[in-house]
Amino acid sequence: MIGDDIVRASSSRAPEAGPAASALALLAHKPGLSIRMLAVGVGLSHAGTVRLVDRLAAEELIERREHSTDGRTRSLYLTSRGKVASDQVLASRDQVIAEGLSILDPDELKVLCNIAERVLRNRLENLEQSYRICRLCCYEGCTNCPIDAELLERGVDRARNDAL
């Protein structure tokens, strides 16, 4: 229920309906992603993601830059306008979460966080799924990311794979 509210609220703050909100939030969380990894994160085909990137670039929300090691690949980054849009998306997400969890006291929140971390780590299937899980995550608020911790425990460094 809260997840549906998050998607609805964050999409209402994005420049268009659909996965644009997730794309902006994911690029704020993981700047420099390739189109391929962005596609995985937002759940679109490669062609659909190219079209989304084209629209967001036309609105000057994201920009393509040359990849540091692969001339065929472009790295995607938010522009200053894109950062503002992403901040609005994430603020709407934060508001939904705060309202949804406002009934819990601090001790209950701590218990919920511990349980949620265990569930996330256990349900994580692979690197690609990690981008989908974290697509509406706020990097500043996720300083001890259980997904990154689980990947590292499995010998996978997401930072090295972001631009693939």
N, C-alpha and C positions, 0 to 999 in steps of 0.2 A: 504494500500500500504506500509506504513512504517512498519506495523506489519509483512507483508510477508518478507520485507527486513531484519527485525530483526531476524526472524527465519532462513532465509537463511544464514545470516552472522554469527550468533551464532553457527549454526550447522556446518559451515565450520571450526570453531575453536575447535569443540568437537572431542573426540577420535574416534567417529563413527557417521554415519548419524542417523537421527531419534531423539528420545527424550533424548539422552545422555546430550546434552547441557542444556536442561531444568532441568534435574536431578542434574547436577553439580551446576547450578545456584541456584536451590531451596534449596539444602543442604548447600550452602554458606549462604543463607538467613535464613534458619531454620535448624541448625544442630540438630541432634538427632531424626529426623523424623523416623517413622516406615515405613516399606515397604508399608503398607496399605495407609498411608497418602501420601507417595511419588507417589504411583500408581494414586491416585486421582489427584495429582498435574500435573503429566506428561501425564495423559490420557491413561494409559495402564491398562490391566487386572492385577490382582495380579500375575498370573503366568508369564506374560510378564515382569512385574517389577522385579520379582525374577531373571529372566534370565538377565535383564539389570544390576541389582545389582551384579550378579555373574561376568559378563564381566568387569564391572568397578572395582570390587574388584580384579579380576585377573590382571588388569592393574595397580593395586596399587593406584587407584584414590580415592576410598572410603574404609571405613572399617566398619565392624559390631561390635557393642559393646553390652554388656548385658544391658537390660533395668533396670532402677533403681527399679521398683516395679513389673514388670511382666516377669517372667523367660522364657515365651514362645516367647516374643517379642524381637526383636533386634533393637537397635537404630543405625542409619546410620550417619556417619561423614566423611567429606573430610579428606584425608591424605594431607601431604604437597604438593605432586604432584597434587592431586585433587584440592587444593586451587589455584595452578598456572594455571591449566586448566580452572577452574571456572573464575579466573580473566581474562583470555584471552577471554572466551565466553562473559563475561560482558563488556569488553572493546570494543569488536566488536559491541555489542548492543549499547553502548554509542555513538560510532562513527556514526552509522546509525541514531540514534535519533538526534544527533548534526547536521548532514548534512541535515536531513529532516526538522528540525525546524530553520535552519540558516537564512531563509528568514524573520523570525519574529524579531521585535525589542523587547527590554526588557518589555515594557508595554504590548505588544501583548502576550508575553510569560506568563506574569502574568495572563492575562485574560484567556488564554488557560488553564493554570494550575487550575484556579478556576472552569472553566467549566468542565474540565476533572474530577476533584475531585467530583463534584456534580453528574456527570453521573456515575462514578464508584460506588459511594455510593448508588445511586438509583437502579442500575442494579444488585447489589450484591444479590444473592439468599440465600446463606447459607454458613456455615463454609467450607464445602468441595469445593465449587466453589472458595472460597478465595485462596486456594492453586493453583488452575489452573490459576487464574488471576495473581497471584504474582510469577509464576514459573520462569520468567526471570527478576525479580526485583533485584535491587542492594540495599542491606540492608543499606549500608552506605549513599546512596543517598536518601533514603526514610525514613527520620527521623520522619516525621509526616504522617505516612501511613494512607490514607483515608479508606482503607479496614479495618485495625485494629481498627480505630476510629469508623467505622460503626458497626463492630462486638461488640465492647465494649458497644456502645450505645444500642445494642440489647440484652446485657447481656451475650455475648459469649466472653470468653477469649481464643484467639487462642493459647497463650503460654501454657495454661493448657492442650490443646488438641493435641499438636504437636506429641507426642509419641504414641498416641492411634492407 
